[in-house]
Amino acid sequence: MTDRELINEAKKAAANAYAPYSRFAVGAALECDDGTVVTGCNVENAALGGSICAERVAACAAISQGKRSWKRLAVYANSAGYCTPCGACRQFLCEFAPDLEILCVRGDNRYVSYSLAKLLPHQFNAEFIL
């Protein structure tokens, strides 16, 4: 799958976002090692702590399908800046794919690519607690 195809999947997922409070719709497309793509969108809640980001929705969907090895993640928002995962998402993703490539996409479809290790240096993972 090309970067552009993965980005298009994330953009489609953003159309399903439930974001009545922030009005910031985000879509994510997670490419698994087996080539499968699992998507997610952000889902807000009036009790803001109950909200969940698109990245974690996609990750949880992949995990629920037994897919725990991931290659790339595209994150899209119709915004002026590149849409990067929040800190909680970075930590969540690190649990399963510390070397994940992340395509951060803005509204004009331009994107930048980062490794998760660059976005989350000095990762906290299982080696610290096992």
PEWOWO-V280807 format. One record per backbone hydrogen bond with DSSP energy under -1.0 kcal/mol. NH is the residue of the N-H (numbers start at 1). CO is the residue of the C=O. E is the energy in kcal/mol with one decimal. If there is no record, write none. Layout:
BEGIN
((NH/CO/E) (NH/CO/E))
END
This chain:
BEGIN
((6/2/-2.1) (7/3/-2.6) (8/4/-2.3) (9/5/-1.6) (10/6/-1.9) (11/7/-2.6) (12/8/-2.2) (13/9/-2.1) (14/10/-1.9) (16/13/-1.8) (17/14/-1.6) (18/42/-2.3) (23/19/-1.6) (27/76/-2.4) (28/40/-2.8) (29/74/-2.2) (30/38/-3.3) (31/72/-3.2) (32/36/-3.3) (33/69/-3.0) (35/32/-2.2) (38/30/-2.5) (40/28/-2.1) (42/26/-1.6) (43/52/-2.5) (44/18/-3.0) (48/46/-1.4) (50/47/-3.5) (51/48/-1.9) (52/43/-2.2) (57/53/-2.0) (58/54/-2.5) (59/55/-2.3) (60/56/-2.8) (61/57/-2.3) (62/58/-2.4) (63/59/-2.7) (64/60/-2.5) (66/63/-1.9) (67/62/-2.8) (71/31/-3.2) (72/31/-1.2) (73/101/-2.2) (74/29/-2.6) (75/103/-2.9) (76/27/-2.9) (79/77/-2.4) (90/86/-2.3) (91/87/-2.3) (92/88/-2.3) (93/89/-3.0) (94/90/-1.9) (96/93/-1.3) (97/93/-2.8) (100/97/-2.1) (101/71/-2.1) (102/114/-3.4) (103/73/-3.4) (104/112/-2.8) (105/75/-2.9) (106/110/-2.3) (107/79/-2.8) (109/106/-2.2) (112/104/-1.8) (114/102/-2.5) (116/100/-2.6) (119/115/-1.8) (120/116/-2.5) (128/125/-2.1) (129/126/-1.4) (130/126/-1.9))
END
